[in-house]
Amino acid sequence: MSKYLLTNPHKILTRLVAANIVLDIIAVAFWTAFPATQWSIYRLGFTIVGTEAVFAAALFALTLFGLVRRRRWAPFLAIAITVTQRAFGTYAFFPEPANILVQPLILAPNAVTLAWSLIIIYFAYKGIKTPNEHI
């Protein structure tokens, strides 16, 4: 990997947003292809969660367009969508915190999605603070 890529928060954020679009679409396709996995959507039905994932992918596509065009609003939109999606995902997929002791396998996916969200937020914030540093 080049040193430029590692020091360019805009490029990293662009790739993370593109990966998030792909992952959201894969999640919906997986839930559709394997209905037995829909048990993980314990609070809401597949229709609501699938619609949210497709809607989030569409908003991330708009964010990707803004990042490619180097619009100032794109990192802000990335943060807003990520925070909203994480709040929705925590409600839809993960039980109350008191149940984590009873179901410890819930902790690992929650930690992974939280880490992914924090990475997107970090690079979006870094891109906001240094908007034209690596153009």
HELIX and SHEET records of a PDB file:
HELIX    1   1 LYS A    3  THR A    7  1                                   5    
HELIX    2   2 PRO A    9  ALA A   33  1                                  25    
HELIX    3   3 PRO A   35  SER A   40  5                                   6    
HELIX    4   4 PHE A   46  VAL A   68  1                                  23    
HELIX    5   5 TRP A   73  PHE A   93  1                                  21    
HELIX    6   6 PRO A   97  ILE A  100  5                                   4    
HELIX    7   7 PRO A  104  ILE A  106  5                                   3    
HELIX    8   8 LEU A  107  LYS A  129  1                                  23    
END                                                                             
